[in-house]
Amino acid sequence: MKQRDTKTLKIWSAGCSTGGEPFTLAIIILEHLKVMAGWIIEIFASDISEQVLAAARQGVYSESTLGSTSRNLVKKYFDREGDKFRIKPVIKNLVRFASLNLNDGRKLSMYSGMDFIFCRNVMIYFSDEVKRQLVRNFYNCLRPGGYFYIGHGESLHGISKAFKLVYF
Ligand SMILES: C[S@@+](CC[C@H](N)C(=O)[O-])C[C@H]1O[C@@H](n2cnc3c(N)ncnc32)[C@H](O)[C@@H]1O
């Protein structure tokens, strides 16, 4: 039998907090990537706070946290536990959580070959100098042609010229 080419998609949610972002990405991939056969999906999620990582690994959310998530998606990807909702293993198992200080450049180099990096609403806490170094490190962690997502209220103006702004 002819072997199918392996395709790998690597995504990193840097500063993932309680897991909303990486689990949302996992749900989007399962919903939209119809043909997953032959694909290896790796979603890395990191944060500096052990407290938020513990909550993320639990994957249990209140109705208000789920916000505007459609009822259909909630039914499909969460198990109800009283007044809480637990993310199903099919999603949870796609995400690998790890403790990481984004200012530790040496450790960041372990996150290489990413197709997508999300670092939203995290760099707001950093000085411009720290941001410049971090964005350089993120750039080096991306595959050529990879995408870097920042928060709506954030900008790379004065921080980096390595990225081209694109709209979808
Ligand atoms: C406002 S939350 C953003 C969460 C998520 N990215 C979002 O947009 O919903 C900021 C997160 O950044 C994390 N954080 C702050 N400083 C960090 C650092 N030096 N390294 C890694 N994570 C950090 C915090 O622990 C927190 O979970």
The ligand as a Gaussian input file, in Angstrom:
#p B3LYP/6-31G(d) Opt

LIG

0 1
 C       -4.566000      38.394000      29.986000
 S       -4.017000      36.740000      29.989000
 C       -4.223000      36.374000      28.263000
 C       -4.679000      34.966000      28.031000
 C       -4.962000      34.601000      26.570000
 N       -3.785000      34.716000      25.746000
 C       -6.109000      35.434000      26.047000
 O       -5.895000      36.354000      25.250000
 O       -7.248000      35.144000      26.416000
 C       -2.279000      36.915000      30.162000
 C       -1.553000      35.621000      30.505000
 O       -0.147000      35.837000      30.307000
 C        0.540000      35.126000      31.306000
 N        1.883000      35.690000      31.455000
 C        2.230000      36.894000      31.978000
 N        3.581000      37.031000      31.965000
 C        4.087000      35.915000      31.405000
 C        5.413000      35.448000      31.114000
 N        6.512000      36.180000      31.400000
 N        5.560000      34.233000      30.532000
 C        4.474000      33.481000      30.241000
 N        3.203000      33.850000      30.485000
 C        3.005000      35.056000      31.063000
 C       -0.336000      35.293000      32.545000
 O       -0.068000      34.288000      33.510000
 C       -1.739000      35.193000      31.934000
 O       -2.238000      33.881000      31.979000

